[in-house]
């Protein structure tokens, strides 16, 4: 059975995954905009507004590992559709909330579902894409997050004053409903990799045939692939039981046992640092930019400047996908962090130069747009590398735990940035903190124990003493 090409099927899957990513980007932006517009009867003080602002992050922290584990057990497609439907429902309920606690509860529930949808959908896309185009696939999906945030910034200017905060939330959540309506007609299939890892080799062959048929590369997708052409033969009894199409699969080690080896500890520490440094730098820059624009950019350029920094994420995502496929994940992430550190330091120096009247704000705007692209690129790259580093049966659970670090970093970094800005007359100390974060990220990338491009995580489990049968060769 021929491995899947990147074609019509991947574009259909990208449509569903991309819409979810776009909604995530929109709602992250929208929640910050509607907080001042919420009813006075809710008696919101600064503390309550802060709680509402962080509620989605809190839900995502819980949802990512929870739904990741569910998807490892019951399947990627099933879990993606379930989280998509629940997120749509809770998104609409947020718009109907009539009290602080009701809004808070629905925000938590929505964040839990979206926190699960993002890693599950990305892993499904990764497992259904050819290995040499997985970076391209994830890069496009992550771009739609940026496009969603940009769309929300434009739509808010029209919807919020005309219809109010409830309708802005409906506008942001509505694409999820459209995805649910469109999903049946797209005829998506379960991940062949997940099916094979659970011993369902005949189903995996059929799913792979349907993917290739949608791409126009096979003529009879309904016929299950011969297991001998799907499963590599190494002569072991475990291989024979899987190749025969039996439902039982050899026992698989838990995530904890996989990480108990020296290589596993090295991987866990490196990934923890990478996700933490990435989120700390990315969200720190995101929350810092409005303050920088307000204090250094002329009033007539405020909105265009903010829009340009949002659009700058698009080339960053595309560059991440291209470089990861062309040069490898580890080298690309290290290069992105290194460039981001240099640009961050330069931004701090230029900010002080602008304050002293020796530099032009336009020059720094260009530098900051480049910086935004470089801190966005590791975000995309880690969504490619992390699931590839773990075997199929724990892949999404591991990815979900990794994204928890992202939410924690996103919660902490705004307070750190604002505190430094208030305590110092210079912008350099604030930018130096994010420069240091990027440098640590570059070192963590170099410390990764292996490159994941072209690596079969099922055949080379972290800490395993011998190769484990992969089940399906994609």
Secondary structure, 3 states (H helix, E strand, C coil): CCCCCCCHHHHHHHHHHHHHHHHHHHHHHHHHHHHHHCCHHHCCCHHHHHHHHHHHHHHHHHHHHHHHHHHHHHCHHHHHHHHHHHHHHHHHHHHHCCCHHHHHHHHHHHHHHHHHHHHHHHHHHHHCCCHHHHHHHHHHHHHHHHHHHHHHHHHHHHHHHHHCHHHHHHHHHHHHHHHHHHHHHHCCCCCHHHHHHCCCHHHHHHHHHHHHHHCCCCCCCCCCCCHHHHCCCCCCHHHHHHHCCCCCCCCCCCHHHHCCCHHHHHHHHHHHHHHHHHHHHHHHHHHHHHHHHHHHCCHHHHHHHHHHHHHHHHHHHHHHHHHHHHHCHHHHHHHHHHHHHHHHHHHHHHHHHHHCCCCCHHHHHHHHHHHHHHHHHHHHHHHHHHHHCCCHHHHHHHHHHHHHHHHHHHHHHHHHHHHHHHHCCCCHHHHHHHHHHHHHHHHHHHCCCCCCCCCCCCCCCCCCCCCCCCCCCC
